[in-house]
Amino acid sequence: MHHTSQQYDQVIEQCRSLFSKKMKDYGSAWRILRLSSLTDQIFIKAQRIRSLQQNEVRKVNEGEVSEFIGIINYSVMALIQIEKGIVEQPDLSLDQAVALYNKHVEVTKQLMENKNHDYGEAWRDMRVSSLTDLILQKLLRVKQIENNEGKTLVSEGIDANYQDMINYAVFALIHLQNKK
C-alpha cells in the first residue's frame, strides 16, 4: 500500500515553505498578476521541464524539481486570484496568503484523493514525461478558456484545470523523489 496522502503532504510542505520564503522576500506582489500572466508563467515552467526531459545538454543548473514546485505554487496563486480577484497593490500578509494557500491545497488534495480512489492510483504507472505532457495539455485548455473569456460549453472551468496541474506536478515530484 502506497502512502500517497503522506507523500502528497511532504511535497506540499516543500512547496509551501518556498512560497512562504518568497512571500517574506517579495510580499504579495503576485496579487497584481492577471490569470493569463500566471498561466503563461506555468506554461514557461512546463515547457522548460519538457525541454529538460528531451535535451541532453543543460545550460542552466536547475532541474525539473524546482520547475514542478513552481507549477504548483503558481497554480495555487491562480486559484487564490480566482477567489479574491486581481488587485492593483499587494494586499495580503504572509499569514493571510498562507491560509489561502492551505485552503486551496486542501480542496485540491481532496480532489486528488477522490480521483485516486476511482482510478486506482494509475498515476504511479505513468512516466514523469507523461505527467508533463498532461500539464501542458491543461495549460493549452486554460489558454483557450481564457481566450473564450472564461466561458465553456461542456467543460470544467479554469479552476479545475489548475487543480489538476497541481496534482500532476505533485505526482511527478513523488516519482522524482522515489528515483533518488
ChimeraX attribute file (.defattr): number of C-alpha atoms within 10 A of each C-alpha:
attribute: neighborCount
match mode: 1-to-1
recipient: residues
	/A:1	3
	/A:2	8
	/A:3	7
	/A:4	16
	/A:5	12
	/A:6	10
	/A:7	16
	/A:8	17
	/A:9	15
	/A:10	14
	/A:11	18
	/A:12	21
	/A:13	13
	/A:14	11
	/A:15	19
	/A:16	20
	/A:17	12
	/A:18	16
	/A:19	23
	/A:20	17
	/A:21	12
	/A:22	13
	/A:23	19
	/A:24	12
	/A:25	9
	/A:26	11
	/A:27	17
	/A:28	19
	/A:29	14
	/A:30	20
	/A:31	21
	/A:32	16
	/A:33	17
	/A:34	15
	/A:35	22
	/A:36	14
	/A:37	14
	/A:38	19
	/A:39	22
	/A:40	14
	/A:41	16
	/A:42	26
	/A:43	20
	/A:44	15
	/A:45	21
	/A:46	24
	/A:47	17
	/A:48	16
	/A:49	22
	/A:50	18
	/A:51	14
	/A:52	16
	/A:53	14
	/A:54	10
	/A:55	9
	/A:56	7
	/A:57	8
	/A:58	10
	/A:59	6
	/A:60	6
	/A:61	5
	/A:62	10
	/A:63	13
	/A:64	20
	/A:65	16
	/A:66	15
	/A:67	20
	/A:68	25
	/A:69	24
	/A:70	21
	/A:71	28
	/A:72	28
	/A:73	21
	/A:74	24
	/A:75	26
	/A:76	27
	/A:77	24
	/A:78	28
	/A:79	22
	/A:80	19
	/A:81	19
	/A:82	14
	/A:83	12
	/A:84	11
	/A:85	14
	/A:86	17
	/A:87	14
	/A:88	9
	/A:89	11
	/A:90	14
	/A:91	15
	/A:92	15
	/A:93	13
	/A:94	17
	/A:95	11
	/A:96	12
	/A:97	20
	/A:98	17
	/A:99	12
	/A:100	19
	/A:101	19
	/A:102	16
	/A:103	13
	/A:104	19
	/A:105	23
	/A:106	13
	/A:107	12
	/A:108	21
	/A:109	20
	/A:110	13
	/A:111	16
	/A:112	21
	/A:113	16
	/A:114	12
	/A:115	13
	/A:116	14
	/A:117	11
	/A:118	10
	/A:119	10
	/A:120	10
	/A:121	15
	/A:122	11
	/A:123	16
	/A:124	14
	/A:125	8
	/A:126	13
	/A:127	14
	/A:128	23
	/A:129	14
	/A:130	14
	/A:131	19
	/A:132	22
	/A:133	17
	/A:134	17
	/A:135	25
	/A:136	20
	/A:137	15
	/A:138	20
	/A:139	21
	/A:140	14
	/A:141	16
	/A:142	22
	/A:143	19
	/A:144	15
	/A:145	17
	/A:146	16
	/A:147	11
	/A:148	10
	/A:149	9
	/A:150	12
	/A:151	14
	/A:152	13
	/A:153	6
	/A:154	6
	/A:155	10
	/A:156	11
	/A:157	15
	/A:158	24
	/A:159	18
	/A:160	16
	/A:161	18
	/A:162	26
	/A:163	24
	/A:164	21
	/A:165	27
	/A:166	27
	/A:167	22
	/A:168	24
	/A:169	26
	/A:170	25
	/A:171	23
	/A:172	25
	/A:173	23
	/A:174	19
	/A:175	17
	/A:176	14
	/A:177	12
	/A:178	8
	/A:179	7
	/A:180	5
